[in-house]
Amino acid sequence: MMPNSSILLYYYFLNYYKIFYTKLFFTYYFTGFILIKIPKTLDPEIILAKNVSVRFKSEYQTNPELKVRFIDPLTGSVWGYLVIDNTLRGRSIGGIRIASNLTLTEVSQLAYTMTLKNSAAGIPFGGGKAGLIADPLLLDKEPQLRVDLISVFAQALFSFDNYICAPDIGTNENDTQQIYELNSRLIGKALHSRGGTGRKQQYGGIPIDEWSLTAHGLIAAITEFASSNNDINIKGANVVIQGYGNVGAATATKLEKNGAKIVGASDINAGLWEPTGLNIKELNSIRNQVGGLNNYTGKIEKFFDSSQLNWLLEAPCDILVPAARANVITSRNADRIQCKIILQGSNAPINKMTEYYLIKKRGIVSLSDFIVNSGGVIGCALEIAMQTDEVLKKVVLAADVRSYTENLIKKIISNNIREVINQINQKNKTGTFFREEAIYLAKKRLQNIDFNYLTNNS
């Protein structure tokens, strides 16, 4: 259900049916018992920064370059947000997230994470993020509703040419292809670098979900970390995946192929825990069905319903992979986390203070999101660069696009893991930890705008 009551009107019918019709300002969708009003346009409203000059500024506090909310001009309802955090390295790039409870705070946090991620990865782009307030499950069920809503939002985003969109939670390669084609019509060019990106290969894109590029980077990260840490071995490791979506499912599959055992998994419907191991083949076959992991028929020791999903984070395991929404591990549950290492598949699942507590008081290492899950945005950056750099495009095509992309991701993330670990080892008596050194690395590269892994992939 969408959060804004002015967006949805509820009616009861004797029979289920679906129709839609268009008036001047809205498109109406009757779907089941629900009447949904889709505005024909969304107006951008720039959000002015508050005056905080009297406050003391933290070392890691950021002032985004631009914050925008998108408003239905007739009702005043807020439908989405855009935050461009930093464009020092180039135009901002980041996914469009769809969630019914999305907030400006979450989008701002994610945009800042994209600045760190893109800088650390050494790609020539800044950090940004967009979000659409809608129910992703409803949009999955109603493809025409999805197409129309994405179209309205894309047109609202078009005037902000410093932002390039990519897939995120709730969006996919078809959505970014739709946005790319809309931008083509508005620009008047078939080929361009305005986005969307992360598109299907048949259209000239690099499909980050189809090729599981984020998961590919996560495996590179944990493999590199394990090579220098005797306490972590992927083979035989017990793994919990919180958020069994595109990233979580692909990560589970790759970890199992490397000898790990998946003992826990959750989606928005259910959480499952079985210490002898879950059936990954069945999980992958049911995850996109109505009810998702609720449909699992294998053996389980513990089942968590939709109100208890975060309890799975507390299950005993070796590797914990949060791969859903932000801020799921906090001071409220940090004392109950029972893993050796946290591999952050999602953006901002833990804040810096909690990570410090986990390593210093619990001995739990947390591999920071903007270092380990950058595989997707590296693929997106390569796709955009190939639109304008013919020399790079020829090199990539000659090597095979997928192989080149995967090797690039592995190289960047493995190098970054090694660099952060080396910095920690050099400062091991100063109380530093992974995120602190990762931030240092990202901020150093943010200032060094000439550092570019895309053109220096030797």
C-alpha positions as CSV (number, residue, x, y, z in Angstrom):
1,M,0.0,0.0,0.0
2,M,1.2,3.5,-0.8
3,P,1.7,5.7,2.2
4,N,-0.1,8.8,1.1
5,S,-3.9,8.6,1.5
6,S,-4.4,11.3,-1.1
7,I,-2.8,9.0,-3.7
8,L,-5.1,6.0,-3.2
9,L,-8.8,5.9,-2.9
10,Y,-10.4,2.6,-1.9
11,Y,-13.5,1.2,-3.3
12,Y,-15.2,-2.1,-2.9
13,F,-16.6,-3.9,-5.9
14,L,-18.5,-7.1,-6.2
15,N,-16.0,-8.6,-8.6
16,Y,-12.3,-8.1,-9.3
17,Y,-11.5,-6.2,-12.5
18,K,-9.0,-4.0,-14.0
19,I,-9.5,-0.9,-16.2
20,F,-7.9,2.4,-16.6
21,Y,-8.8,5.6,-18.2
22,T,-7.2,9.0,-18.7
23,K,-8.4,12.5,-17.9
24,L,-6.6,15.8,-18.4
25,F,-4.5,15.7,-15.2
26,F,-4.6,12.1,-14.0
27,T,-4.6,8.5,-15.2
28,Y,-6.9,6.3,-13.1
29,Y,-6.2,2.6,-12.5
30,F,-8.8,0.3,-11.0
31,T,-6.9,-2.7,-9.8
32,G,-8.8,-5.1,-7.7
33,F,-10.5,-2.9,-5.1
34,I,-8.0,0.0,-5.4
35,L,-8.4,3.2,-7.4
36,I,-5.0,4.7,-8.1
37,K,-4.5,8.2,-9.4
38,I,-1.4,8.8,-11.4
39,P,-0.6,12.5,-12.1
40,K,0.2,13.4,-15.7
41,T,3.1,15.5,-14.5
42,L,5.2,16.0,-11.4
43,D,6.6,19.4,-10.4
44,P,10.1,19.6,-9.0
45,E,10.5,21.7,-5.8
46,I,14.0,22.6,-4.8
47,I,14.6,22.0,-1.1
48,L,16.7,24.8,0.3
49,A,19.4,23.9,2.8
50,K,18.7,24.8,6.4
51,N,20.9,27.4,8.1
52,V,23.1,25.3,10.4
53,S,26.0,27.8,10.5
54,V,25.8,27.9,14.3
55,R,26.3,24.2,14.6
56,F,29.7,22.5,14.8
57,K,30.2,20.4,11.7
58,S,31.3,16.8,11.9
59,E,34.2,15.6,9.8
60,Y,31.9,13.3,7.8
61,Q,28.9,15.7,7.5
62,T,28.0,16.5,3.9
63,N,26.0,19.2,2.3
64,P,24.4,17.9,-0.8
65,E,24.6,20.1,-3.9
66,L,20.9,19.6,-4.6
67,K,17.8,18.2,-3.0
68,V,14.5,18.0,-4.8
69,R,11.0,16.7,-4.0
70,F,8.6,15.9,-6.8
71,I,5.0,17.0,-6.2
72,D,1.6,16.4,-7.8
73,P,0.7,20.0,-8.8
74,L,-3.0,19.5,-8.2
75,T,-2.9,17.7,-4.8
76,G,0.4,18.7,-3.3
77,S,1.3,15.0,-2.7
78,V,4.9,14.1,-2.7
79,W,5.8,11.3,-5.1
80,G,9.5,11.2,-5.0
81,Y,12.9,12.7,-4.4
82,L,16.3,13.4,-6.0
83,V,19.5,14.2,-4.2
84,I,22.7,15.1,-6.0
85,D,25.3,14.9,-3.3
86,N,28.6,15.7,-5.1
87,T,29.7,16.2,-8.7
88,L,33.4,17.0,-8.1
89,R,34.4,13.8,-10.1
90,G,31.7,14.3,-12.7
91,R,27.9,14.0,-13.1
92,S,26.2,12.1,-10.4
93,I,25.1,8.5,-10.9
94,G,22.9,6.4,-8.6
95,G,19.9,4.2,-8.7
96,I,16.2,4.9,-8.5
97,R,14.7,3.3,-5.4
98,I,11.0,2.5,-5.2
99,A,9.5,2.0,-1.7
100,S,6.2,2.9,-0.1
101,N,7.9,4.4,3.0
102,L,10.7,6.2,1.3
103,T,12.0,9.4,2.9
104,L,14.2,12.3,1.9
105,T,16.5,11.3,4.7
106,E,17.1,7.8,3.3
107,V,17.6,9.2,-0.3
108,S,20.1,11.7,1.1
109,Q,22.0,9.1,3.0
110,L,22.1,6.9,-0.1
111,A,23.3,9.8,-2.3
112,Y,26.2,10.4,0.1
113,T,27.1,6.7,0.0
114,M,27.2,6.9,-3.8
115,T,29.7,9.7,-3.6
116,L,32.0,7.6,-1.4
117,K,31.3,4.5,-3.6
118,N,32.0,6.2,-6.9
119,S,35.1,8.0,-5.6
120,A,36.6,4.8,-4.0
121,A,35.9,2.9,-7.2
122,G,37.8,5.5,-9.2
123,I,35.1,6.1,-11.7
124,P,34.6,9.6,-13.2
125,F,31.2,10.2,-11.6
126,G,29.8,11.8,-8.6
127,G,27.1,10.6,-6.2
128,G,23.4,10.9,-6.5
129,K,20.2,9.0,-5.8
130,A,16.5,9.2,-6.7
131,G,13.5,7.6,-5.1
132,L,9.8,7.1,-6.0
133,I,7.2,6.6,-3.4
134,A,5.2,3.6,-4.5
135,D,4.5,0.0,-3.6
136,P,7.0,-2.1,-5.7
137,L,4.9,-5.3,-5.3
138,L,1.8,-3.5,-6.8
139,L,4.0,-2.2,-9.7
140,D,5.2,-5.7,-10.3
141,K,1.6,-6.9,-10.6
142,E,0.5,-4.0,-12.8
143,P,3.0,-3.6,-15.7
144,Q,1.0,-0.7,-17.4
145,L,0.8,1.2,-14.1
146,R,4.6,0.7,-13.7
147,V,5.3,2.0,-17.2
148,D,3.2,5.1,-16.8
149,L,4.6,5.9,-13.4
150,I,8.2,5.5,-14.5
151,S,7.4,7.7,-17.5
152,V,6.0,10.5,-15.4
153,F,9.0,10.3,-13.0
154,A,11.5,10.2,-15.8
155,Q,10.1,13.3,-17.4
156,A,10.4,15.1,-14.1
157,L,14.0,14.0,-13.7
158,F,15.0,15.0,-17.2
159,S,15.7,18.6,-16.5
160,F,18.4,17.6,-14.0
161,D,21.2,16.7,-16.4
162,N,23.7,16.2,-13.6
163,Y,22.0,13.0,-12.6
164,I,22.2,9.6,-14.4
165,C,19.8,7.0,-13.1
166,A,20.5,3.3,-12.7
167,P,18.5,0.3,-11.2
168,D,18.1,0.0,-7.4
169,I,15.6,-1.7,-5.1
170,G,12.3,-1.8,-6.8
171,T,13.6,-0.9,-10.3
172,N,15.2,-3.0,-13.0
173,E,16.9,-3.0,-16.4
174,N,13.5,-2.6,-18.2
175,D,12.8,0.6,-16.3
176,T,16.2,2.1,-17.1
177,Q,15.8,1.2,-20.8
178,Q,12.4,2.9,-20.8
179,I,14.1,6.0,-19.3
180,Y,17.0,5.8,-21.8
181,E,14.5,5.8,-24.7
182,L,12.5,8.6,-23.3
183,N,15.6,10.7,-22.9
184,S,16.5,9.8,-26.5
185,R,13.2,11.3,-27.7
186,L,13.7,14.4,-25.6
187,I,17.3,14.9,-26.7
188,G,16.7,13.9,-30.3
189,K,19.6,11.4,-30.3
190,A,19.5,7.6,-30.4
191,L,22.8,7.3,-28.5
192,H,23.6,9.5,-25.5
193,S,25.1,9.4,-22.0
194,R,22.1,10.8,-20.1
195,G,20.9,7.4,-18.8
196,G,19.3,5.3,-17.8
197,T,22.1,2.9,-17.4
198,G,22.5,-0.7,-16.3
199,R,20.4,-1.7,-19.3
200,K,20.2,-5.0,-21.2
201,Q,23.1,-5.9,-23.4
202,Q,21.0,-6.1,-26.6
203,Y,20.4,-2.4,-26.3
204,G,24.0,-1.5,-25.8
205,G,23.9,-1.7,-22.0
206,I,25.6,-3.6,-19.2
207,P,22.9,-5.4,-17.3
208,I,23.9,-5.3,-13.6
209,D,21.1,-7.6,-12.4
210,E,21.1,-10.1,-15.2
211,W,24.9,-10.5,-14.9
212,S,24.8,-10.3,-11.0
213,L,27.5,-7.6,-11.0
214,T,27.0,-6.4,-7.5
215,A,27.2,-10.0,-6.2
216,H,30.3,-10.5,-8.3
217,G,31.9,-7.7,-6.5
218,L,30.8,-9.0,-3.1
219,I,32.4,-12.3,-3.8
220,A,35.6,-10.6,-4.9
221,A,35.6,-8.6,-1.6
222,I,35.1,-11.5,0.7
223,T,37.6,-13.7,-1.2
224,E,40.3,-11.0,-1.0
225,F,39.6,-10.3,2.7
226,A,39.7,-14.0,3.5
227,S,43.1,-14.4,1.8
228,S,44.6,-12.2,4.5
229,N,42.5,-13.4,7.5
230,N,42.8,-16.9,8.9
231,D,39.5,-16.6,10.8
232,I,37.4,-16.4,7.5
233,N,37.1,-19.3,5.0
234,I,34.3,-19.2,2.5
235,K,34.4,-23.0,2.1
236,G,32.3,-24.4,4.9
237,A,31.1,-21.0,6.1
238,N,27.5,-20.6,7.4
239,V,25.9,-17.6,5.7
240,V,22.7,-15.6,6.4
241,I,21.3,-13.5,3.6
242,Q,18.9,-10.7,4.8
243,G,17.1,-9.5,1.6
244,Y,16.8,-12.3,-0.9
245,G,16.4,-10.1,-3.9
246,N,18.5,-9.6,-7.0
247,V,21.7,-9.0,-5.0
248,G,21.0,-11.4,-2.1
249,A,20.0,-14.3,-4.2
250,A,22.9,-14.0,-6.6
251,T,25.3,-13.6,-3.6
252,A,23.9,-16.7,-2.0
253,T,24.2,-18.7,-5.2
254,K,27.8,-17.7,-5.7
255,L,28.8,-18.3,-2.1
256,E,27.3,-21.8,-2.2
257,K,29.2,-22.5,-5.4
258,N,32.3,-21.5,-3.4
259,G,31.5,-24.1,-0.7
260,A,29.5,-22.0,1.8
261,K,26.2,-23.1,3.3
262,I,23.2,-20.8,3.3
263,V,21.6,-21.3,6.7
264,G,19.3,-18.2,6.7
265,A,17.4,-16.1,4.1
266,S,14.7,-13.5,4.2
267,D,12.6,-11.3,1.9
268,I,9.7,-8.9,2.6
269,N,7.4,-11.9,3.2
270,A,9.3,-14.3,5.5
271,G,12.6,-15.2,7.2
272,L,13.9,-18.8,7.2
273,W,16.6,-20.3,9.3
274,E,17.9,-23.9,9.0
275,P,21.3,-24.7,10.4
276,T,21.7,-27.7,8.1
277,G,21.3,-25.5,5.1
278,L,18.5,-24.1,2.9
279,N,17.7,-25.4,-0.6
280,I,19.1,-22.5,-2.7
281,K,17.6,-23.9,-5.9
282,E,14.1,-23.8,-4.4
283,L,14.7,-20.3,-2.9
284,N,15.7,-19.0,-6.3
285,S,12.7,-20.6,-8.0
286,I,10.1,-19.1,-5.5
287,R,11.6,-15.7,-4.7
288,N,9.7,-13.9,-7.5
289,Q,6.4,-15.7,-6.9
290,V,3.6,-14.1,-5.0
291,G,4.4,-14.6,-1.3
292,G,8.1,-15.1,-2.1
293,L,9.9,-17.1,0.6
294,N,6.6,-17.9,2.3
295,N,6.3,-20.6,-0.4
296,Y,9.4,-22.5,0.8
297,T,8.6,-26.2,1.4
298,G,12.0,-27.4,2.6
299,K,13.1,-28.1,6.2
300,I,13.4,-25.1,8.5
301,E,14.1,-24.8,12.2
302,K,12.8,-21.3,12.6
303,F,10.3,-19.2,10.6
304,F,9.9,-15.4,10.9
305,D,6.9,-13.6,9.6
306,S,6.9,-10.2,8.0
307,S,6.8,-8.5,11.4
308,Q,9.9,-10.4,12.7
309,L,12.3,-10.2,9.7
310,N,15.1,-8.4,11.4
311,W,15.3,-11.2,14.0
312,L,17.1,-13.3,11.3
313,L,20.0,-10.8,11.5
314,E,20.7,-12.3,15.0
315,A,21.0,-15.9,13.8
316,P,24.4,-17.5,14.4
317,C,26.6,-17.6,11.3
318,D,30.0,-16.9,9.9
319,I,29.1,-14.4,7.2
320,L,26.1,-12.1,7.5
321,V,25.0,-10.4,4.3
322,P,22.5,-7.5,4.8
323,A,21.1,-6.9,1.2
324,A,17.9,-5.0,1.7
325,R,17.2,-1.5,3.2
326,A,19.3,0.9,5.1
327,N,19.9,1.0,8.9
328,V,19.0,-2.6,9.8
329,I,21.9,-3.1,12.2
330,T,21.9,-0.5,14.9
331,S,22.6,0.0,18.6
332,R,19.3,-1.8,19.3
333,N,20.5,-5.1,18.0
334,A,24.3,-4.8,17.8
335,D,24.7,-6.9,21.0
336,R,22.7,-9.7,19.5
337,I,24.6,-10.0,16.2
338,Q,26.3,-13.5,16.1
339,C,28.6,-13.5,13.0
340,K,32.3,-13.2,12.3
341,I,32.0,-10.8,9.4
342,I,29.3,-8.6,7.8
343,L,29.4,-8.3,4.1
344,Q,27.3,-5.2,3.2
345,G,25.3,-6.1,0.1
346,S,23.0,-3.1,0.5
347,N,23.8,0.6,1.0
348,A,24.1,2.0,4.5
349,P,22.8,-1.1,6.4
350,I,25.0,0.0,9.4
351,N,26.2,3.4,10.6
352,K,29.8,4.2,11.5
353,M,29.2,4.2,15.3
354,T,27.7,0.7,15.2
355,E,30.5,-0.6,13.0
356,Y,33.0,0.8,15.5
357,Y,31.2,-0.9,18.4
358,L,31.0,-4.2,16.6
359,I,34.7,-4.4,15.8
360,K,36.0,-3.0,19.1
361,K,33.6,-4.6,21.5
362,R,32.4,-7.7,19.7
363,G,35.3,-8.5,17.3
364,I,32.9,-8.5,14.3
365,V,34.4,-7.1,11.1
366,S,32.1,-5.1,8.9
367,L,33.1,-4.6,5.2
368,S,31.7,-1.2,4.3
369,D,29.1,-0.9,1.6
370,F,30.7,1.6,-0.6
371,I,33.8,-0.6,-1.0
372,V,32.4,-4.0,-1.4
373,N,29.1,-3.6,-3.3
374,S,30.3,-1.2,-6.0
375,G,30.2,-3.9,-8.8
376,G,26.9,-2.6,-10.1
377,V,27.9,1.1,-10.4
378,I,31.2,0.1,-12.0
379,G,29.3,-1.7,-14.7
380,C,27.0,1.3,-15.2
381,A,30.0,3.7,-15.4
382,L,31.6,1.5,-18.0
383,E,28.4,1.4,-20.0
384,I,28.2,5.2,-20.0
385,A,31.9,5.6,-20.9
386,M,31.5,3.4,-23.9
387,Q,28.8,5.7,-25.3
388,T,31.4,8.5,-25.7
389,D,34.8,6.8,-25.8
390,E,35.2,4.9,-29.0
391,V,38.7,3.7,-28.1
392,L,37.5,2.2,-24.8
393,K,34.5,0.7,-26.5
394,K,36.7,-1.2,-29.0
395,V,38.9,-2.5,-26.3
396,V,35.8,-3.7,-24.3
397,L,34.1,-5.3,-27.3
398,A,37.3,-7.1,-28.3
399,A,37.7,-8.6,-24.9
400,D,34.0,-9.6,-24.5
401,V,31.9,-7.1,-22.6
402,R,30.9,-9.4,-19.7
403,S,34.4,-10.7,-19.2
404,Y,35.9,-7.3,-19.3
405,T,33.3,-5.9,-16.9
406,E,33.7,-8.7,-14.4
407,N,37.5,-8.5,-14.5
408,L,37.3,-4.7,-14.0
409,I,35.0,-5.1,-11.0
410,K,37.2,-7.8,-9.4
411,K,40.3,-5.7,-9.9
412,I,38.9,-2.5,-8.4
413,I,37.3,-4.1,-5.4
414,S,40.2,-6.4,-4.6
415,N,42.6,-3.6,-4.8
416,N,40.5,-1.4,-2.5
417,I,40.2,-4.2,0.0
418,R,44.0,-4.6,0.1
419,E,44.5,-0.9,0.4
420,V,42.1,-0.5,3.3
421,I,43.6,-3.5,5.1
422,N,47.1,-2.2,4.6
423,Q,46.1,1.1,6.1
424,I,44.5,-0.6,9.1
425,N,47.6,-2.7,9.6
426,Q,49.9,0.4,9.5
427,K,47.7,2.2,12.1
428,N,46.6,-0.8,14.2
429,K,47.6,1.0,17.4
430,T,45.6,4.1,16.7
431,G,42.1,2.5,17.1
432,T,41.2,2.8,13.4
433,F,38.9,0.3,11.7
434,F,37.6,-0.7,8.2
435,R,35.0,2.1,7.6
436,E,37.3,4.8,8.8
437,E,40.1,3.8,6.4
438,A,37.6,3.2,3.6
439,I,36.3,6.8,4.1
440,Y,39.8,8.1,4.0
441,L,40.4,6.2,0.7
442,A,37.2,7.5,-0.9
443,K,37.8,11.1,0.2
444,K,41.4,11.0,-1.1
445,R,40.2,9.9,-4.5
446,L,37.3,12.4,-4.4
447,Q,39.9,15.1,-4.5
448,N,42.1,13.3,-7.1
449,I,39.7,13.7,-10.1
450,D,42.4,12.5,-12.5
451,F,42.4,9.0,-10.9
452,N,40.2,6.9,-13.3
453,Y,40.1,3.1,-13.2
454,L,38.1,3.0,-16.5
455,T,41.0,4.4,-18.5
456,N,43.7,2.8,-16.5
457,N,42.7,-0.9,-16.4
458,S,46.1,-2.3,-17.0
